Amino acid sequence: MEYRHLGKSGLQVSALSLGAWVTYGHQVGEEIAYQCMEAAFNAGVNFFDNAEAYAHGQAEIVMGNVIKKAGWKRSDLVISTKIFWGGRGPNLRGLSRKHVIEGTLASLERLQLDYVDLIFCHRPDIHTPVEETVRAMNYLLDQGKAFYWGTSEWDSEKIVEAHAVAQREHLIPPLMEQPEYNMFYRKRVEREYAHLYQEFGLGTTIFSPLDSGILTGKYNQGIPKDSRLDLDGFDWLREGYDSQEGKEKISKVGQLMPIAESLGCSMAQMAIAWCLTNPNVSTVITGASKPEQVEENLAALEIVPKLTDDVLAQIEEILNNKPEPATDFRE
């Protein structure tokens, strides 16, 4: 396993990590979740991602039970959760001081932990002043309920604002961001955040490296039975698949698959490895509903050295979506 520093911090996270979105509490039971986490941990994965919103809190309960059953040393784990959607009540969602603190305490109870290593603001909250959220996050850090805090799917302007508040008030700024990033969704990580890596030492824990399964190639011949797009509650994903953009993605995956075959790997492994070639990616959060998927995803580490400049150029030619860099008016 490769370990990367989370941004400018001294914390090291496994380059590949395991997330609990969708699967824990919905598609798989606790025993399968245990097998998946055990397979990941035995392979060197130390970062496991969660959120209060996943399966309405059930994902945290499952993960907490697995950690307790496995008997792993807490110091060997990097556990995260994300706060925003805690329920339907007016104060059970958002990033108010009340919900940030109460939501975190509820998450810790479900996880059966004294603290999480990473705490994320799951989305920006247009109804709460950024200063209120920054102060609430610092309270959690001061109380030892979390070690580092960050954001998820915040635009760069809001992240800069949070840093400005922290600097002005002598508080700890957000260290990391959890954005979507994959071959088809690149602009935010590669262009919008570009100045934040150098300016603030921003770390990234990217999610959806397979674009909800599109980049596995399994949807190129239609929607397989029991796949995510076949399940109830994923109409929004099916709409994207059936759209013109979805059809264009499927076409490009078909063109990319021969490159993966030439590398001796699956399309999914190449897509995950591609994400790892970005030096600003601290860790790639993968998902799995069975331990065999964990093992296949982790094998992507072996593909990274095979993604030479020539191979990356071939991929780039097919994708044809590399974000334009900031304009250099000096040239």
N, C-alpha and C positions, 0 to 999 in steps of 0.2 A: 504494500500500500504506500502511496505517496501522501505526504502531509504538507499542507500549505498554510502559511500564516494568514490569519483572518485580517485582511487589511494591514494597517500599520501596527497592530497589536502583537503581543508575544504569544497569543493563543494559536495553536496549530490544530487544524481540522483535516480530516481525511479528504482527499481530492474527490472521492465519491462518497456520498452519504445516502441515508435512507429516510424517506419521508412517509408520513402517515395519512396524507390526503387521500380521501375516498376509501382506500382499502380497509384500514382498521375501523371496525365497527359497521361496515357496510358489506363489502364483497367477501371479506375473510373473517373467520372467527379468531379467538384468542390463541388457539393452538397453532394455527398457520402463521399468525403474526409473530409468535414466539420463534417458530422455525426460520422465518425470514430475518428477524433481528439477530438470531443466533448465527445464521450463515454470514450475515454482514459483519458482525462483531468478530467472528473467527477469522475473517479475511482482513481484519485491520480497520474496519470502519469504526470511527469513534463518534461521529456526529449523527444524531437522530432528531429529525424535525417534526414539530407538531403545531397545533393551534387550538384555541378554545372552540373555534367554529367547526372543526373537523368532526363529522358525525355527531354534532351537537354535544361535544364533550366526551363522547364515548371513546374516541381515538386516544385521548389522554388517559382514560381509565385503563384501556387495554395496554398501552405502552407502560404505564406504571406497574401493572400486574406482571408484565413480562420482565421488566427490570428487577422486580422483587424476586420473582421465581428464578431468574438466571443467577442471581447473587453476584452480579458484577460489581467491582469496586466503583464507587461514584466518581473517583478521580480519573478513571479510565474513560469516562463518558462526557460528551458535550451534548447537552439536551437543550432544545429550544422550544418555545411556544410563542404564539402570536395573539395579540389582543385587539379586538375590535367588535366582533359579533358574539356576544355572550348570551343573547336571548332576545325576546321581543319587547321587553319593557323599555321605556324611554331612557333609562339610565343603565341598561344592560348592553348597550352598543355605543361605539364611538371611542374617542380618546380623551374624555374628561378625566380629571384627576380621580374622581370617584370610581369610574369604571376601570381605568388603568390599574388602580391598586386593588380594588375588590375582585376584578377579573383575574388578575395574576394570583391572588391568594386562592381563588377557587380552582384555578388551573393546577397550582401546586398541590392542593388537596387531592385532586383527581389523579395526578401523577405520583402521589405519595412521596414527594420530594420536598426538601427544605428550601431548595433554590433551583432555578434553571440557569444554565450558563449564558444563554442568549435569550433576550426578550425583544420581540418585534412589534412595532405598530403596524398592524396587518394591512391597513390602507390609510391614506390621509383623511382627516376629519375636517370638513369645511366649516363645521359648526363650533369647533373648539380652537381657541388661540394656540398657536404653536408653542408659545411660552408655557402655557399650562401643562401641555403634554411633556415638554422637556423637563419641567420641574417634577412632574409625577414620575417620570422614568428615573430621574436622579434620586428620588426618594427610595425607589425600589433597590437601586444600586447601593445606596447608603445603608439600607436595612439588610443587605446581604440576600435579598430575594432573587437577584439576578446579578451577573458579573459584567455583562456588556449589553448595550441596547442598540437597536437599529430600526430600520424602516422596511416596508415592503410595498413596492409599486408606487413610491412617491416620485414626483417629478423632481428634477434637479433643483429648481427654484425653491421648493419647500425644504429640501435637504440643506441647501445653503442657508435658508432662514433659520433652521434649527441650529446650525453651527454658529450663526451670528448671535442668537439668543444665548447659547451656551458660553460663548466667549465673553459676551457682555456681562453675564451673571456669574461667571467663574464656575460653570457647571460642566459636566461631561457631555460631549456631543455624541451623536449617533456614529457608531463605528462601521456598521455594515448595512447593506440593502439586499432585500430578497426580490429580485425581478425575474420575470419570465425571460428566457433566452434559449434560442435554438436556431437552426439553420434558416427558419422562415421568419423569425422575430428577433431582429438584431439592432434596430436603430437606437433603442434606449441604452443598452449596455455598451455598444460600440461607439456611439456618437454623443448622445445626450449626457452621459455620465463621464465622458472622456476626461474632462478637466478635474473631476472630483477625485480620481485615483491619485493624481499627483498632488493636488491642492490639499486634500484632507486625508489621504491614505485610506480611501473607502475600500472595504472588502465586499465581496458579493457571494451570496449563497443562492445560486440560480436554480429555478425550478422549470419544469416542463421541457426538458431537453429533447423529448421525442414529440413535442407538439401534440400532446394528448393521444399519442399512439400513431399519428399519421406517419412519422418518420421511421416506424418499424417496418413499413411496407405491407403490413397485414391487411390494410384496407384497399390495396390496389385492385383486388378482385371482388370488391363489395364488402359488406359488413359481416364479419364472422359472428356466429351465434355465441352468446355469453361474453362478447367483447364489450368494452366500455360503451361504445356507441349503440350497442344492442340493449343496454340496461335502461330501466325506467329512471327518469329524473335527469337524463342527459340529452334532452331535446335540443338544448342550445348548442351542444357539440355536433349533433346530427345536422343541424341547420348549416353550420360552418362547413361540414363535410359535403353537403349537397350544393353549396354555393359555387359560383364560378371560380372564386378564389380557391375553394377546396379542391375543385377539379384540376386546377393548375398545379396545386401542391402535389396531388397524386401523380400527375404527369411527371413532375420533376423527380419525385421519389423513384419512379420507374427508370428514369435516366441515371440516377445516382446508384442504383443497386448493382450494376456491373462493376462500378469502382469498388464497392464493398466486397464483392465476390473476388476481385483481383487481389484484395488485401487479405483474403481468407477469413473474413468476419461477416457478421450479420449487418444489415442496414442499421439496426438499433445501436449496435456497438460502435459503428463508424460515426453515427450522429452524436453519441455521448462523447466519444474521443475528440470529435471536432470542437465541442464546447471546451474541453480541457486544454486545447491549444491556445486559448485566449489567456494570456498571463494575468488578466484582471479578474478571472474567475477563481475564487477561493475554493469553492466546492460545488459539485454538481449534485443536486438532490434527485435521486432516482426513486421510483416507486415499484412495488412488486406485490403480487397477490399469491405468490408461491416461491419457495426457496430457490427453485431452478431459475427463476427470473432474476433473483438477486445474483446468483453465480454468473449468469450470462452478462448482466449489466457490468459487474465488476471486471469481467474480462476485457472491457473496453480500455482499461489501463494499458494493456499489452498492444493496443492498436495505435496509441498516440505516437510512438516513434516512427510508425509506418506512414504517418501523415506528413510526408516531406513537402517541401515547397512546390514541387511539381504536382503532387497529388492534390494539395490544397488549391492549386491553380485550376486543376480540372474540375474540382467541386465548385469553385467560384464561378467558372464559366457557365455551369449548369444553373446554379442558383441565380446569378445575375442580380443580386440584391444587396451588394455591399454598400453600406451607408457612405455617402460622400463626406469626407473630412471637413472640418471647419475651414472656411475660406481664408487663405493666407494672402492678405492684400499687399504684402511686401514683395511678393514675387511678381 
